[in-house]
């Protein structure tokens, strides 16, 4: 690393809270699937800011919408109407088939908003005794880093020394429908779950799992809340990951790619009366639903559809997955994925996945490790066949090495 790169990293370490451990590269520019560091080296981005830049870095149409709206009006708060919010509501409802929309900023805010909403629904509609609402979640979940959310995490690094935590959550194994059936009680108001567990290492449930989940939730008047903040908006080769099993959630959470990486935008989508329990003054956000966010999100959604990115994710994801599975390496324990949400899990004896990610950086690929032995792969949905093949050559070269 050059002196300037070392200076950037050292300055971050000196002034910043050390709550991240980034790969040693300092990025300064991006376009499409590519990013460049401060020294001019080019990399294929295989993380997409955890799927936030699904439309590719600095998509020109989203950029133009952001600049245009920034010249007109950026923020009113919800004390007043603005001319972008209604259009955002109309377009996201049409795209997803939702009936009600609650706009927020970060994905974690969307999760917190959903928790509040389903509890309120439980008390006012389902008739759960006050203070007794239960929400079922899954082991190895990741729904954000707020205090409310980390309280039901099973990751000791995420929750250690942050308590005490709020009660009202039950943890069951992911992908286990009988466990869900056994956990439901008359006080259960919701089942909050990721269609694919991303942070856990792209863990995909057994076929038919969500069909059973949907039936159980319907039979017991339990709200099925799908956290599609990572999986939604085309990442898995469908608009929403729920479509792989032909189900519909009661509440859907979107974020990340909802703005194409330009601005924090999230949304809670409801197909029933869950959001209908909220009254003026009971929940809100100064920036939620602001005109700049809405203008950006409207175009971010539009280009996903108009430019065929969802179909491309399915096509290129299948190509990428097959290519990774064809790599014959003793280091690989399992390759899995759906669409362009992929993972290579290494045998523990192969060493930490971070070392492989650092080696991939030297080959012009930026990927990120998770849970010690797994490499996550999630390039922008605009990736081409040639770029997939280019990446596969480099993955093969690195994965056949032994860093143990």
C-alpha positions, 0 to 999 in steps of 0.5 A: 500500500502506498503512503497515501492509502496508509494515511487514509486508513491510519486517520480512520483508525485514529478518529473513528470508532473501530466497529468495522474491520474493512479490507485494506483498500481505499475506494474513490470512484465507482461505475456499474460493477466496477470501483477504483481505489485512490491509486487508480486500481480497478476492482469488480465489486462483489459485495454491492454495499451489501446489496445496496448498489444493486443497480450498479454504482452511480447509475446515471438515471438515479443520479440525474433524479437525485441532482434534479430533486436536490435543486428543487426540494430536499426535506419538508418533514411529514409536517407537510405534504410533498409532491414526491411522496404520493407518487412513491407510494403509488409506484411501490404499491403497484410494483409490489402489490402492497396496500399500505406503505410506511417510509423510513430511512435505514433497514434497521428503522424498517425492522423496528417500525414493523415490530412496533406495528405488529405489536400494536396490531396484536393488542388492538386487533387480535386481542392479545393482553397488553404487554404479552405480545410475542414475536418469533425470530430465527437463530442466526438472524440479522435484522440490524443493529439497534438495541431492540434488534440485537436483543434477539440476535444469537450472535454473541459479538452483536449482543454482548455487553449491550443489555439489558434487552426488551422481552417478547421474542422467541428464537427458533431454528431457521428452516424448521417449520415444526419448530415454528408450529411448536412456538406459536401461542395465542399471544404470538403476533408475528414471525419475523424472518429473512427469506435467505439469511444473508449475514449468516452466510447466504443460508437457504431454507429447505424447499417448501419451508415458506409454503408451510410457514405461510400456512401456519401463520394464516391458520394462527392469525400470525403476521408473516413479516419478511425482511427482504432488505437484502433479498428484495428488489431483484437480488435473488432473481425475483422482485421479492424472494418470497416469489420463489415459493409463490407466497405473500407476506403480510408485512414486507421490509425493503431497504438498501437497493430501494435507493440504488445506493444513493441515499438511505431509504427503507419501507414497511409494506403491508397487505392488511390492517397492520399499518392501519393501527398507527395514528398521527403522533404514534410513530414517525421520522423527520427524514422518512418519506422526504422528497429527495428520498422518494424521487431517488427511490422512484427511479431506482425501482423503475430502472430495475424493471425497465433495464431487465436487472431482475431477469439478468440477476437470475440469468447471471446468478445461475451462471456464477453459481454453476461456475463456482460449483465447477471449481475443484478445490479442497478448500471448498466445503459448499457453494450455495446461492440464489440469483446474485446472492451467493456464498462459498463456504470453506472447510475450517482447516482451509483457514479464515475466509478473510485471507482469501478475500485479501488475495482476491483483492490482489486479483481485482475482486472485492468480496467480503467474509462472514462467519469466519469461513464464508465468502459472500458474493453479491455483485451489482445486478448489471453484471454481464456474462463476460464479467462473470466469467472474468470473476470466475477465473480469479475465484478459481485461482484463489480458491485452489490455493491453501492459506491454512 
